Amino acid sequence: DPDMPFVPSIPEDQFILVEEGDPAVIPCRTSDPDAQVTLVNSLDKPVYALYDTKQGFVGNFPAGSYTCKTVVKGMEFKSDEFLIYIIRATSQLPVEIEALKTVYKTGETIVVTCVVFDNEVVNLQWNYPGKVKEKGLIKLDDIKVPSQKLVYTLTIPEASVKDTGDYECTARHATKEVKENKKVVITVHDKGFVHLEPQFSPLEAVNLHEVKNFVVDVQ
């Protein structure tokens, strides 16, 4: 199609996530398989790479913006802009879930943290009793020093007995079919309680000068 030399790309194709050291594909494909295509960077300087008419340009590219160009009947056409992001990632997905405590009273604030190590970009989802009502507040802290970790914090304000149950986070790798999930069980009581269990009888006898210990188990 001389009026549409580049096949239109969808937005998902324009953002390219690549792990450090891995090759990437810049998917500017042409409607004419014999078209001469040039790849340029954000400074409009040519970038030399292998071109596959069915895929696009293939190679190891630095992070940045790239555009493809071609000429049809003396007129220059440009493709959409493609953005390459280089991410730090491992083939494994180390995940830990932490809770300051697992037993709460009604009205207290539940805090659960899910930590992903050594990966800069993941897709993380929470499952918990109040998710349907969107009761939880989620915050992300991206920590890079001294090591890379993503800290996702789920906060449930004004907890009720209905917030009792499994709190689970599932992390999915940005570029590989790898996922990991962790779970913690949270219990919310209607009110606080103390259970006392004496380890002695209602009536105890003690001899003169005898030392007697009275033990109580407290829960």
Salt bridges, closest charged atoms under 4 A:
GLU19 OE2 - HIS173 NE2 3.95
GLU19 OE2 - LYS176 NZ 2.61
ASP44 OD1 - LYS69 NZ 2.84
GLU108 OE1 - LYS101 NZ 3.27
GLU120 OE2 - LYS144 NZ 2.96
ASP141 OD2 - LYS139 NZ 3.63
ASP142 OD2 - LYS144 NZ 3.35
ASP163 OD2 - LYS135 NZ 2.62
ASP166 OD2 - LYS183 NZ 3.73
GLU204 OE1 - LYS212 NZ 3.32
